[in-house]
Amino acid sequence: MIRRIAVAYLLVQGVALVAYWLTLALVPAARAPFIPPGCTDDIALFTIALPDCLLYTATSFAGAYGLARSRAWTRMALSVHAGAALYAALLAMGMFVVDRRRPYRGAEAH
């Protein structure tokens, strides 16, 4: 039961991440809340797209598949996934520290 919940969670997370990056790629107005402070170009945002997609998004799907099929490499995929999640969290906290005027930039989009 717990394994099925974990697989479902990882799949939903992977789909959400794909939707997030597609939205940022296709809807320029959606990018503003996620541009690092002091940057005037979208390139700062898209420099993290490739590693985020390869490490965080892909390992979400890989982890779900590995858990569902009981593959030997699942633990490694989920370890990389956890590391990518930690990196994303540290990056977000770093942006908060640098730009304290806007503690949660995503709130501006609402």
C-alpha distance (Angstrom), angle and dihedral (degrees) to the residues before:
residue distance angle dihedral
M1 . . .
I2 3.81 . .
R3 3.79 90.4 .
R4 3.81 90.9 54.7
I5 3.79 91.0 49.6
A6 3.81 90.4 50.3
V7 3.81 91.4 48.9
A8 3.81 91.1 49.2
Y9 3.80 91.4 47.5
L10 3.80 93.1 50.5
L11 3.81 91.7 47.5
V12 3.81 93.1 49.6
Q13 3.80 89.8 46.3
G14 3.80 91.7 50.4
V15 3.80 92.4 49.5
A16 3.82 90.7 47.2
L17 3.80 91.0 51.1
V18 3.80 91.7 50.1
A19 3.82 89.4 49.5
Y20 3.82 90.4 48.3
W21 3.80 94.4 53.1
L22 3.80 93.4 41.9
T23 3.80 89.6 51.7
L24 3.80 91.5 50.4
A25 3.80 91.2 46.7
L26 3.80 96.3 46.9
V27 3.83 103.3 32.3
P28 3.82 111.3 53.4
A29 3.82 92.4 -173.3
A30 3.81 89.6 62.0
R31 3.81 92.4 61.7
A32 3.82 100.3 68.5
P33 3.83 98.0 83.5
F34 3.80 90.6 52.5
I35 3.81 100.9 46.7
P36 3.82 110.0 110.6
P37 3.81 115.4 -112.0
G38 3.76 115.2 -85.9
C39 3.80 94.4 20.6
T40 3.77 119.9 119.3
D41 3.79 97.2 -178.2
D42 3.79 132.0 70.0
I43 3.81 90.3 -132.9
A44 3.82 90.0 86.1
L45 3.78 89.3 61.4
F46 3.77 95.9 43.8
T47 3.81 93.8 50.0
I48 3.78 87.1 76.9
A49 3.81 94.7 44.1
L50 3.79 97.4 85.5
P51 3.81 97.3 47.8
D52 3.79 90.9 41.1
C53 3.79 92.1 51.6
L54 3.80 94.6 42.9
L55 3.77 98.7 41.9
Y56 3.78 107.7 26.0
T57 3.79 104.6 26.8
A58 3.80 99.3 35.5
T59 3.79 93.6 45.8
S60 3.78 89.1 50.9
F61 3.80 88.8 60.7
A62 3.81 92.7 38.4
G63 3.79 91.3 50.8
A64 3.79 91.3 49.9
Y65 3.79 91.4 49.7
G66 3.78 93.1 45.1
L67 3.79 92.7 49.4
A68 3.79 92.6 46.7
R69 3.83 92.3 49.5
S70 3.84 97.6 34.4
R71 3.80 93.3 -123.8
A72 3.80 120.4 -178.8
W73 3.82 93.1 -126.6
T74 3.81 95.0 55.5
R75 3.80 94.7 99.3
M76 3.81 90.7 54.0
A77 3.82 92.3 48.9
L78 3.79 91.7 49.3
S79 3.81 90.9 47.1
V80 3.81 90.5 54.7
H81 3.80 88.6 45.5
A82 3.81 91.8 52.4
G83 3.81 90.5 48.5
A84 3.81 91.3 50.7
A85 3.81 90.1 49.4
L86 3.80 90.3 50.9
Y87 3.81 90.6 49.3
A88 3.82 90.9 51.3
A89 3.80 90.9 49.2
L90 3.81 92.5 49.0
L91 3.81 90.4 48.5
A92 3.81 91.0 52.0
M93 3.81 91.6 48.1
G94 3.79 90.1 48.2
M95 3.79 90.8 53.2
F96 3.81 88.6 50.9
V97 3.80 91.5 52.8
V98 3.81 92.1 48.2
D99 3.80 94.6 46.9
R100 3.81 107.7 34.4
R101 3.79 92.5 162.0
R102 3.80 89.6 76.6
P103 3.82 108.5 35.7
Y104 3.80 94.9 -179.1
R105 3.75 110.5 22.6
G106 3.79 93.5 -174.3
A107 3.80 89.4 68.4
E108 3.81 89.6 69.4
A109 3.78 90.9 67.3
H110 3.81 92.8 62.6
